[in-house]
Amino acid sequence: MTYRARHVWAVLLGFLVLVPASPAQARAQDVAGVVTELKRGHGVVEVKPAGTSEWRSVGPLLALRAGDALQATADAIVVVLLGGGRGSVRIDAASSPFSVPELPAEDGLARKGATLLQRSLGALSTTRSDPTYVKLGTRAARRPPVVLSPRNGLILPGEIRIEWSGIPERRYAVTVLDAGGDRVEQVSVQGPALTLSTVAPVLSPGIRYRVQVATGNLRPEEAWFEILDATRSMAVRQDLAEVEQTAGPDVSMSTLAALKAVVLADQDLLSDARQVVLSALKSDPDEASLHLLLGNLYRRMGLAEQAAESFEEAALLSTGKRR
């Protein structure tokens, strides 16, 4: 595996290390794998940390060390992404128990990079403490719309999809302003989304645009976005391609989406990362890890209510419950 491939894998492990399996918090350089998919079905998925005899329940995005053992019963399935660019392994009742292998010795540079990168995890990382949930019943029809994407950050060039919390039957006025406050475009649209490239002129990288969404006599909601320049965009796309190549042809779409999302989030491309996760959830709506990642992205974007909903969904799915 090339140095660039090891570096990209270090970023992935650094971002995916959320909760260690061992009683003492695992260091990034100790992480040999991460639980990226978890389907309990009618069974259970458990982990026995290395050096212990106690089996405990597995949660989404659980960090694993070499020697940790996992087992699944009945129709339960767990997917583990292995460190060192060794792809992923699918564990079911027939293949249980599975012992997490040691990281390859030549991966030392990548593990060192993961240790450094983990310091900048920020709000994307999570803990086992219960998040403060926002009751769905607190939503009101007269609340102003909230811009969901793009929201106060960088985005990759290309088609720009503006999304906001809203009612499908209601009409909204969407205004795009440039850095000087001049109107770039204004359009009235029904529903909570608009593809900007179909109504607006070409927007330029490096300019902070503002988007305002209003309806009725409610105060308008505003957010800003900036298109990434060509050089940085090319580097990000190269990293994404490297991720897919390093993950291997057998990696599932959900795990690959999680990998791409953390690469994008590492570059502060939170809106793009959100879109990757949402696209994956259309095909795999019951994957707790994706909901947990989405909650962390929403939290970093300052969307507390949406984050709480995603955290709650992740908690329900990871315990085998359904709404």
C-alpha positions as CSV (number, residue, x, y, z in Angstrom):
1,M,0.0,0.0,0.0
2,T,1.4,3.4,-1.0
3,Y,2.2,6.2,1.6
4,R,-0.8,8.2,0.3
5,A,-3.1,5.2,0.8
6,R,-1.8,4.7,4.3
7,H,-2.2,8.4,5.1
8,V,-5.9,8.4,3.8
9,W,-6.6,5.3,5.9
10,A,-5.1,7.1,8.9
11,V,-7.6,9.9,8.4
12,L,-10.4,7.4,8.3
13,L,-9.5,5.6,11.4
14,G,-8.8,8.9,13.2
15,F,-12.3,10.1,12.5
16,L,-14.1,6.8,13.0
17,V,-12.5,6.1,16.4
18,L,-15.4,7.1,18.6
19,V,-15.7,4.7,21.5
20,P,-13.1,2.2,22.5
21,A,-14.0,-1.4,23.3
22,S,-11.6,-1.6,26.2
23,P,-12.3,-0.1,29.6
24,A,-9.4,2.3,29.2
25,Q,-9.8,4.7,26.2
26,A,-7.9,3.3,23.2
27,R,-5.3,5.5,21.6
28,A,-5.6,6.0,17.8
29,Q,-2.4,4.1,17.2
30,D,-4.0,1.0,19.0
31,V,-7.1,1.0,16.8
32,A,-7.2,-2.1,14.6
33,G,-10.8,-1.8,13.4
34,V,-14.1,0.0,13.6
35,V,-17.7,-1.2,13.6
36,T,-19.1,0.4,10.5
37,E,-22.4,-1.6,10.1
38,L,-24.6,-3.2,12.7
39,K,-27.8,-5.2,12.1
40,R,-29.1,-6.9,15.2
41,G,-32.2,-8.5,13.6
42,H,-33.5,-11.1,16.1
43,G,-30.0,-11.7,17.5
44,V,-27.3,-10.0,19.5
45,V,-23.9,-8.7,18.6
46,E,-21.3,-8.7,21.4
47,V,-17.6,-7.8,21.9
48,K,-15.1,-9.2,24.3
49,P,-12.2,-6.8,24.7
50,A,-8.7,-8.3,24.6
51,G,-7.5,-9.5,27.9
52,T,-11.0,-9.8,29.5
53,S,-13.6,-12.5,29.8
54,E,-16.7,-10.3,29.7
55,W,-18.9,-10.1,26.7
56,R,-20.7,-6.7,26.2
57,S,-23.1,-5.2,23.7
58,V,-21.7,-3.7,20.5
59,G,-22.6,-0.1,19.5
60,P,-22.2,1.6,16.1
61,L,-18.8,3.1,15.3
62,L,-17.1,1.1,18.1
63,A,-13.3,1.3,18.0
64,L,-11.6,-2.1,18.3
65,R,-8.1,-3.2,19.3
66,A,-6.2,-6.2,18.1
67,G,-7.4,-9.3,20.0
68,D,-10.9,-8.0,20.6
69,A,-13.4,-10.7,19.8
70,L,-16.8,-10.3,18.3
71,Q,-19.7,-12.6,18.0
72,A,-23.2,-12.5,16.4
73,T,-26.2,-14.7,17.0
74,A,-29.3,-15.7,15.0
75,D,-29.6,-13.3,12.0
76,A,-27.5,-10.5,13.5
77,I,-24.7,-9.1,11.3
78,V,-21.8,-6.8,12.1
79,V,-19.2,-5.3,9.6
80,V,-15.8,-4.3,10.8
81,L,-13.5,-2.0,8.8
82,L,-9.9,-3.2,9.5
83,G,-7.0,-0.8,9.9
84,G,-4.0,-0.8,7.6
85,G,-6.1,-0.7,4.4
86,R,-7.1,-4.4,4.8
87,G,-10.7,-3.9,3.8
88,S,-13.7,-5.0,5.9
89,V,-15.0,-8.2,7.3
90,R,-18.6,-9.3,7.7
91,I,-19.3,-11.3,10.9
92,D,-22.5,-13.4,11.4
93,A,-23.4,-16.4,13.5
94,A,-21.6,-18.8,11.2
95,S,-18.3,-16.9,11.3
96,S,-18.4,-16.1,15.1
97,P,-16.4,-15.6,17.1
98,F,-14.1,-13.3,15.1
99,S,-10.8,-12.0,16.6
100,V,-9.5,-8.6,15.4
101,P,-6.1,-9.2,13.8
102,E,-3.0,-7.1,14.6
103,L,-2.2,-4.1,12.4
104,P,0.5,-4.8,9.9
105,A,4.0,-3.7,11.1
106,E,4.6,-1.4,8.1
107,D,1.5,0.6,9.0
108,G,3.3,2.5,11.7
109,L,3.5,5.8,9.8
110,A,-0.2,5.7,9.2
111,R,-1.0,4.9,12.8
112,K,1.2,7.9,13.9
113,G,-0.8,10.1,11.5
114,A,-4.1,8.8,13.0
115,T,-2.9,9.9,16.4
116,L,-2.2,13.4,15.3
117,L,-5.4,13.7,13.3
118,Q,-7.5,12.5,16.1
119,R,-6.7,15.7,18.0
120,S,-8.9,17.6,15.4
121,L,-11.9,15.4,15.6
122,G,-14.0,18.2,17.2
123,A,-17.7,17.7,17.2
124,L,-17.7,14.9,14.7
125,S,-16.5,12.5,17.4
126,T,-19.1,11.4,19.9
127,T,-19.3,9.7,23.3
128,R,-21.6,7.2,24.9
129,S,-23.3,9.8,27.0
130,D,-26.9,10.2,26.0
131,P,-27.5,13.3,23.8
132,T,-30.2,15.8,24.8
133,Y,-33.1,15.0,22.5
134,V,-35.5,17.5,21.1
135,K,-39.0,16.3,21.1
136,L,-40.5,16.1,17.7
137,G,-43.7,17.5,19.0
138,T,-42.0,20.9,19.6
139,R,-42.1,21.6,15.9
140,A,-44.7,24.2,14.9
141,A,-46.2,25.0,11.5
142,R,-45.4,28.7,12.0
143,R,-41.7,28.3,12.8
144,P,-39.4,29.9,10.2
145,P,-37.5,27.5,7.9
146,V,-34.0,26.4,8.8
147,V,-31.4,26.1,6.1
148,L,-29.9,22.6,6.3
149,S,-27.6,22.7,3.3
150,P,-25.3,24.3,2.3
151,R,-24.9,25.7,5.7
152,N,-22.1,28.0,6.9
153,G,-19.2,26.2,5.2
154,L,-17.3,25.0,2.2
155,I,-18.8,23.0,-0.6
156,L,-17.4,21.2,-3.6
157,P,-18.1,22.7,-7.0
158,G,-20.9,21.4,-9.1
159,E,-24.6,21.2,-8.7
160,I,-25.7,23.1,-5.6
161,R,-28.8,21.7,-3.8
162,I,-30.3,24.1,-1.3
163,E,-32.4,22.4,1.4
164,W,-34.3,23.7,4.4
165,S,-36.8,22.5,6.9
166,G,-40.2,23.1,5.5
167,I,-43.6,21.9,4.4
168,P,-43.9,20.3,0.9
169,E,-47.1,22.2,0.1
170,R,-45.8,25.6,1.1
171,R,-44.0,28.1,-1.2
172,Y,-40.7,29.7,-0.2
173,A,-38.7,32.6,-1.5
174,V,-35.1,31.7,-2.0
175,T,-32.5,34.6,-2.4
176,V,-28.8,34.2,-3.1
177,L,-26.5,37.2,-2.4
178,D,-22.9,37.7,-3.2
179,A,-20.2,39.0,-0.8
180,G,-21.2,42.6,-1.4
181,G,-24.9,42.0,-0.7
182,D,-25.9,42.1,-4.4
183,R,-28.7,39.7,-5.4
184,V,-27.4,36.9,-7.6
185,E,-30.8,35.2,-7.9
186,Q,-34.2,35.1,-6.4
187,V,-36.8,32.5,-7.0
188,S,-40.1,31.2,-5.5
189,V,-40.3,27.5,-5.1
190,Q,-42.7,25.0,-3.6
191,G,-41.3,22.6,-1.1
192,P,-38.1,22.5,1.0
193,A,-35.4,22.2,-1.7
194,L,-34.0,23.9,-4.8
195,T,-31.3,22.9,-7.2
196,L,-29.4,26.1,-7.7
197,S,-27.7,25.4,-11.0
198,T,-31.0,25.2,-12.8
199,V,-32.0,28.7,-11.9
200,A,-28.9,30.7,-11.2
201,P,-25.8,31.8,-13.1
202,V,-22.4,30.1,-12.5
203,L,-21.1,30.9,-9.1
204,S,-17.4,31.5,-8.5
205,P,-15.0,29.7,-6.0
206,G,-13.6,31.7,-3.1
207,I,-16.7,34.0,-2.7
208,R,-18.8,33.8,0.4
209,Y,-22.4,33.7,-0.8
210,R,-25.4,34.0,1.4
211,V,-28.7,32.2,0.9
212,Q,-31.9,33.4,2.5
213,V,-35.1,31.3,2.7
214,A,-38.4,33.0,3.7
215,T,-42.1,32.1,3.7
216,G,-45.2,34.2,4.5
217,N,-44.5,36.9,7.1
218,L,-42.0,34.8,9.0
219,R,-38.4,36.1,9.4
220,P,-36.1,34.8,6.7
221,E,-33.5,32.2,7.6
222,E,-29.9,32.8,6.3
223,A,-26.8,30.7,5.9
224,W,-23.6,31.2,3.9
225,F,-21.5,28.9,1.7
226,E,-18.3,29.1,-0.3
227,I,-17.3,27.0,-3.2
228,L,-13.9,25.2,-2.9
229,D,-11.2,26.3,-5.4
230,A,-10.1,23.9,-8.2
231,T,-6.8,22.9,-6.6
232,R,-8.3,21.9,-3.3
233,S,-11.3,20.3,-5.0
234,M,-9.0,18.1,-7.0
235,A,-7.1,17.0,-3.9
236,V,-10.3,16.1,-2.1
237,R,-11.6,14.1,-5.1
238,Q,-8.2,12.3,-5.2
239,D,-8.6,11.4,-1.5
240,L,-12.1,10.1,-2.2
241,A,-10.9,8.0,-5.1
242,E,-8.0,6.7,-2.9
243,V,-10.5,5.7,-0.2
244,E,-12.6,3.7,-2.6
245,Q,-9.6,2.0,-4.1
246,T,-8.0,1.2,-0.7
247,A,-11.3,-0.1,0.7
248,G,-11.4,-2.8,-2.1
249,P,-14.1,-4.1,-4.4
250,D,-15.9,-6.0,-1.7
251,V,-16.6,-3.1,0.7
252,S,-20.3,-2.4,1.1
253,M,-21.9,0.8,0.0
254,S,-22.8,1.9,3.5
255,T,-19.2,1.4,4.8
256,L,-17.8,3.2,1.7
257,A,-20.3,6.1,2.3
258,A,-19.1,6.4,5.9
259,L,-15.5,6.5,4.8
260,K,-16.2,9.1,2.2
261,A,-18.2,11.2,4.6
262,V,-15.4,11.4,7.2
263,V,-12.9,12.3,4.4
264,L,-15.2,15.2,3.4
265,A,-15.8,16.2,7.0
266,D,-12.0,16.3,7.6
267,Q,-11.9,19.0,4.9
268,D,-14.8,20.9,6.6
269,L,-17.1,19.9,3.7
270,L,-19.9,19.1,6.1
271,S,-22.7,19.7,3.6
272,D,-21.2,17.3,1.1
273,A,-20.5,14.8,3.8
274,R,-24.2,15.1,4.8
275,Q,-25.3,14.4,1.3
276,V,-23.2,11.3,1.1
277,V,-24.7,9.9,4.3
278,L,-28.2,10.8,3.2
279,S,-27.8,9.1,-0.1
280,A,-26.5,5.9,1.7
281,L,-29.5,6.0,4.1
282,K,-31.9,5.8,1.1
283,S,-30.6,2.3,0.4
284,D,-29.8,1.3,4.0
285,P,-32.2,3.3,6.2
286,D,-31.8,1.0,9.2
287,E,-28.0,1.4,9.6
288,A,-27.3,2.9,13.0
289,S,-23.8,3.9,12.1
290,L,-25.0,6.2,9.3
291,H,-27.5,7.8,11.6
292,L,-24.8,8.4,14.2
293,L,-22.5,9.9,11.6
294,L,-25.3,12.1,10.4
295,G,-26.0,13.3,13.9
296,N,-22.4,14.3,14.4
297,L,-22.4,16.2,11.1
298,Y,-25.6,18.0,12.1
299,R,-24.1,18.8,15.5
300,R,-21.0,20.4,13.8
301,M,-23.3,22.3,11.5
302,G,-25.1,23.8,14.5
303,L,-28.4,22.0,13.8
304,A,-29.2,20.7,17.3
305,E,-32.7,19.5,16.6
306,Q,-31.7,17.5,13.6
307,A,-28.7,16.1,15.4
308,A,-30.9,14.9,18.3
309,E,-33.3,13.2,15.9
310,S,-30.4,11.3,14.3
311,F,-28.8,10.4,17.6
312,E,-32.2,9.1,18.8
313,E,-32.7,7.0,15.6
314,A,-29.2,5.6,16.0
315,A,-29.9,4.6,19.6
316,L,-33.1,2.9,18.7
317,L,-31.6,1.0,15.8
318,S,-28.5,0.0,17.8
319,T,-30.6,-1.6,20.5
320,G,-32.8,-3.5,18.0
321,K,-35.8,-1.3,18.5
322,R,-38.0,0.2,15.8
323,R,-40.3,3.2,15.9
